[in-house]
Amino acid sequence: MDLRDLRYFETIAELQHVGKAAERLHRTQPALTGAVRRLEQQAGAPLFERSGRGIRLTDAGRVLLRWAQRLRFDVEDARREIAEIGRGVAGHARIGIVPTAAQYLLPQAVRQLLQEAPEVTLSTTVALVDVLLPMLGRGELDLVVGTEGRAQPGLQSHRLSEDSIVVAAHARHEIFQGKPTLKDLTRYRWVLQAPGAPTRDWLDHTFDRKRLPRPVVQVESSMLVTLPAMIAETGLLSFISRHHLAAGSPQRLREVVLKETTMRRRLVVTHRSHAYVPPAARRLMELLAAAAASPVAEGEA
C-alpha cells in the first residue's frame, strides 16, 4: 500500500468528508477518491459508507485506519531515530502537560535539560488530559505529563508524584473562625472550573454523597493559574492544588482542612508503547521525575 494513499485515507477518515479532506491536503477530490479506490482494491473491501451528508468508516476501514496510523508512527519514528543517531541528547521533543505540572515541575526540569544539552528544542502544549492524550495517540506529542486515569491500549505510563487538591480561602476568611465542616462550605460562594473538569466533578460528587447542596459557583474559570489570585482578591472559596497554595503568600491564602474535600491524584508521564522516544524527551522524563521527588515538590504535594 502506498504511504501517500494511506495519509490521504487517514485525513478523510478524520474529517468524514472527501471535500474537507481535499481542502486540508490541498489536493483535488478526484485524487483522494482515487487513493481510496486503490486502497479498497488492495484491501478487498469497501472502506467508507454514506452517513448523512458525509461518510464514515466501515468495519474494514476502521481496521485499516488502525494499521495506517501504526505504519505512519513507525515511519516517522524511524526517520527521527536515524536523524538523531550519534547526536546524544539533542533534537526536538514535543511535550503535552497539565497546567499544575507545567507551572511547578516543568521549569526546573527544562532548566536542567538546557544546561546539559543547549541545542535541544522543545514544544509544549498545556491543556487537560482529555485534550492531550488524543494528541499523543495521533503522534502529535512524544510525552504527556498529566493525571493518572484508566489504562489505555497502546499507551504506557510512569508515576511521577502525588498531588492533592484542597479547598482554599483567603487567610482572613470567616470560615476559619471555627472548625469548619463540609456543611459550612455550602454557606459560601465559589470560584471553580466548569462542570466536566475532573476536579469540579469530584467536588460536586463529594457534596452529593453527603446529600448537601453543591457549591454555589459565582465565577467559573478555565484558567487554573488564575484561581489563587481570584481567591485572594474576591474572598470566594476554591478548589486548587496544594502546589498553588504553597506558592502563594501564607498571609493571603490558607487551606480549609477537611478530609472529605482532599482529593488525591497521581501525576504520571505517558508515551506510546513501543514508540521511539527521542533522547531529549527521555532525558526530560528523568528530570521531571527528579523535580517531582525534590524536597520542595514533596513538601508541596
N, C-alpha and C positions, 0 to 999 in steps of 0.2 A: 504493500500500500504506500502511496506517495505521501510524504510528510506534509507537503503543502495542502493536499486534499484533506488530510486529517485536521490541519489547523483551520481550514475553512469550515469543516464539519463541526468542530468544537464551537466556533463562533455562532453558527446557525443554531446549534443546539442550545446555546446560552440565551440567545435573543428570541428563539422560536419564530423566526421570520427571516426569509431569504432577503427581502428588500433591505431591512435594517442591517443585516449582516453585510450586505454589499456596500452600504454606506460606510460602515465602520472600517471595512477592509479595503475600501477604495478599489473595488472590483465590480465588474458587471454582474447582474443577476444570472445571465446565461453561463458565465464562468463558474459561479458557485453551483448552479444546477448541474452542470457537467461534472463537477467534482463529486457531488452526491451520487450521481448516476454511476460513476466509475466505482465508488466505494460499495454501492449496492450490488453491482455486478460481481465484485470480488467477495463480498460477504454472502451473497446468495440469498439476501432477504431485504425487504424494504426497511429503511432506517427512520423514516418520518411518516406521520399520518396527519390528515387535516384535523384542526381543532379550532372551531370558530373562524376568525379571520387570520389565524396563524397556523402553525404546525407544532407537533410535539413528537418526541421520540417514541418509537416502537420499543418492544422488549429487546429486539436485536440492536436497535440504536443505542439503548442505554448500556448494553454490554460493550459495544464498540467505543462509546464515549469514555467509559472507564479505562479501557486499554489505550485509547488515543491520548488521554491525559497522562497515563503512566509512561507511555513512549516519549511524549514531549518532555516530561520531567527528566527522563533518563538522558535524552539527547542534550538538554540544557545543562544538566549536571556534568555530563562528560565534557562538554565544551569548557565549562568553568574549571573543572578539575585539571584538565590538560593545560589550560592557560595559566594555572597557578602552581604548576609543578616547579619545585625548586625556589619558589619565591618566599617561603616561610610564612609568617603571619603578615599577610598583605592582602591586596584585593579589596573587594566590596562586600558588605554584609547588609542584609535587609531585615530590620527588626520591627516586630509589632509588640506593643507594650501597653499595659493598662495604666491609667493616669497616676495612681499611687506609686507604682514601681518606677514609672518614668521620672517622678519627682524625687524619690528617695533612694533608689538603687542605681539607676542608670548613670547619673552624672559621675559618681565615684568610679564605676566600672569603666566608663568611656575615657575618663581622665587617665586611668592606669593603662588602658589599651593603647591610647595615643602616645603615651610616654614610651611604651615598649615598641610600638610599630607606627611611626609618624606618618607613613604613607597610606595607612588604611583609610578607607572611606566608608561611611555608614549612611543609610537612610532609615529613618524611624517613623513609624505610624502609631500615633497614640489614640487608642479607642478602647471600647469594651470588648470582651472576649467573643461575644456573638458576632462582632464585625471582623475580628482578627482571624479567627480560626478558618472561616471560609476562604480568606485571602491566602492563608497558609496552604490550605487544600488545593487552591488553584495554582500554587507555585509562585505566588507574588511575594512571599516572605520566606526567609530562611528560618527564623525563630519567632516564637510568640511567648512573651512573658505575661502571664495572667493568672487568674484564679482557677483553682482546680475544679474540674467538673467530671462528668461521666466519661469513661474511656471511649475514644472514637477509633474505629478501624483506620489503620494507616498512619496513626499519629502516636508519638512516644513522648512521655513527659518525665521530667526530673524535678523533684521538690527543691525549692529554694528556701522558703521560710514560712512562718505562720504570721498572719496579720489579724488584728482584732478591730472590729467596727463597734463603736460605742456611742451612746448618747452624750452630747456635749452642749454646754451653755456658756454664756458669759459668766465670768467668775463671781460677779456680784448678783447673779440672778436669784430671785426669791426662792427658787426650788431648793437652794442649799441652806435655807433657814432651818429645815428639819431633816429627818431621814426620809428621803423620797421613796415612794413606791411606784409600781407600774401605773396604778390608777391615778396617781398625782400627775403623771405626764400628760394625761388626757385633758388637763385644765389649760394647757398652753398651746400656742401656735408654733408651727414648724417651718423650716426651710429644708426641702428634701428633693431628691431626684424624682422624675416622673414614674408612675406605675409601669412595671415591666423591667425596671432596673433591679438586679438581684438583691441589692441591699434594701431597697424600698419594699420589695415584695416580702422579704424576710421580716422586716419590722412590722409591716401591716399584719402579717400572719401571726406574729407574736401577740398582738392585741386581740386578734380574732380568737386565738386559743383560750384566752382568759375571758372571753365574752365581754370585752371592753371596746369602746369606740376607737376606730382607727385615728391616728394623729390628724389633727386639722392642719392642712398644709396651706399656708398663706403665700409662700413663694416656692415655685418649682424651678430647679436649676439643673441643667445637664453638665455644667462645668464644676467638677468636683473640687478643683483648686480654689474656687471662689467661696466654698462653704465656710471655712474658718473665718474669713473676713465678714461674711454675712452674719454669722453668729455674733461676732463681736460688735458689729455696728447696729444690728436690729433688735437684739435681745431674744430672737427666736431660738428654739431648740433645733438640733440637727443630729444626724447620724453619720459619723465620719470615722476614718481610720485613726488609730492612736498615733500613727506616723504624723498625721496632720496636727493632731492635738499637741504632740510633743514639740513640734516645730514652732508652735505659736507661743506668745508670751503667757507665762503662767498667771500673770496679773489680769489677763483678759479672758482666757478660756479655761474651762475645767470640765472634767468628766463627771457625768451623773452616774455614779457607780451602782449598777444593778446587774445581777447575774442574768436576769431574764432578757436584758437588752444588750448582752455582749455576744456579738456574732463572730465566731472564729472561722477563718478561712485560710487555705493554703495557697501560697504563690508558687507556681511551677513554671518551668521553661519547657516549651513543647516544640518539636520539629517533626517532619515527616519521617516515618520509619524507613530505613534503608536508603534515605536520600543522601546526596552529597551535602555535607555541611561545610562551608568554606572555613579555612583556618581562622580567619578573623572572627567569624561567628562562634566557632568552637572556643576560642580564647575568651570571647566575651561571655559565654556561658559560665566559664570558670570564674571570671572576675565578678559576675553578678552573684554567684554563689558565695564568693568571699565577702562581697559587700553585705549580703544578707546575713552572714554569720558574724559580722563585725560587732564589737561591743555596743556601738551606737545603735546599729539596726536592731540588735537583740533587745536592747533596753526600750526601744520604741515599740517593738512588736507586742 
